[in-house]
Amino acid sequence: MDASQPSGAEASAKVIDGKLVAQQIREEIAAEVSRMKDAIGAVPGLAVILVGDRKDSATYVRNKKKACEAAGINSFEVRLQEDSAEAEVLKHIAAFNDDPAVHGILVQLPLPKHMNEENVLNAVSIEKDVDGFHPLNIGRLAMRGRDPLFVPCTPKGCIELLRRSGVQISGKRAVVIGRSNIVGMPAALLLQREDATVTIVHSRTKNPEEIVKQADIVVSAVGQSNMVRGSWLKPGAVVIDVGINAVEDASCSRGYKLVGDVCYEEASKVASAVTPVPGGVGPMTIAMLLSNTLASAKRIHNFQ
Ligand SMILES: Nc1nc(=O)c2c([nH]1)NC[C@@H]1CN(c3ccc(C(=O)N[C@@H](CCC(=O)O)C(=O)O)cc3)C=[N+]21
């Protein structure tokens, strides 16, 4: 018996360590970046556009920049005031589209309400769309026999976590909770491409727990703490928790702590494996962004 499991207690799920897996991937990327630089003298570059001063967005952008530096990827940043005109954002996107040192362009979401997200995402060259949010890339994700140039980072991170944890996807029943453009919907499409049988559960679904209970693989991307209870899960299910929810906690120095959508304590007694929050999908998102940026540079420079 595994000495780390408390004896006589209920079954305890394996913790899928996203931070560790992401670190491994980042090391692989750093090695590839250096091999490419040595061979052809080209260095991948990522441009990030941040509008407004949301604290969470600023933190994510800072983490992305640090991760780029550590992997040897150049990073470029534009910060605009909350009340900037949409045309200003479009102008910067156009400049990055034309800049040969930039291989990936990311416009941090959400954008201020006065901007039209669709217009902005449409403006990013599909060749540099490392977020995978351009409608053409998303459309190709939904079609059989077509391949997008880039797949959205968070869903791609979920699949990569499953793969590197040895979880078989093909033939399994997967339930995705949430249908957002940036996580739920692309996650469902990706799982389907991996030959899972996929159901999407959303805010209008009746008795979601009955549907979730049939899943071998559950991906939750809702943004509501403790929504998925242990009783919703089939024994032995694999749970990927994409939610990042701040809940008040006076004992934390920041005054809040981060939790997922899934009641972790309960889930770890029923599931066979579960991702923690923090330290699960979040770090994988950033690793996949670096991976997409490297892949873009390789494609543009025709380097294998
Ligand atoms: N154009 C665009 N692309 C994105 O990929 C994008 C975005 N907009 N807007 C916001 C969401 C959110 N997101 C996260 C990235 C890293 C962590 C992450 O590293 N989380 C750490 C902890 C972070 C902390 O402690 O605050 C973890 O879960 O362990 C989380 C969330 C990317 N997003």
The ligand as an ORCA input file, in Angstrom:
! r2SCAN-3c Opt
* xyz 1 1
  N      -6.188     36.636    -23.997
  C      -6.216     35.941    -22.863
  N      -5.579     34.745    -22.800
  C      -5.590     34.029    -21.637
  O      -5.012     32.917    -21.583
  C      -6.261     34.561    -20.492
  C      -6.893     35.796    -20.625
  N      -6.872     36.448    -21.812
  N      -7.568     36.326    -19.583
  C      -7.606     35.691    -18.286
  C      -7.411     34.186    -18.367
  C      -6.944     33.547    -17.077
  N      -5.627     32.990    -17.350
  C      -4.794     32.397    -16.396
  C      -3.442     32.199    -16.588
  C      -2.631     31.669    -15.582
  C      -3.131     31.322    -14.357
  C      -2.242     30.796    -13.288
  O      -1.052     30.630    -13.480
  N      -2.781     30.505    -12.087
  C      -2.009     30.009    -10.944
  C      -2.144     30.889     -9.713
  C      -2.261     32.349     -9.975
  C      -2.396     33.187     -8.696
  O      -1.880     32.776     -7.635
  O      -3.015     34.265     -8.786
  C      -2.542     28.647    -10.544
  O      -3.692     28.325    -10.845
  O      -1.788     27.922     -9.889
  C      -4.475     31.511    -14.146
  C      -5.293     32.028    -15.156
  C      -5.314     33.257    -18.650
  N      -6.295     33.906    -19.277
*
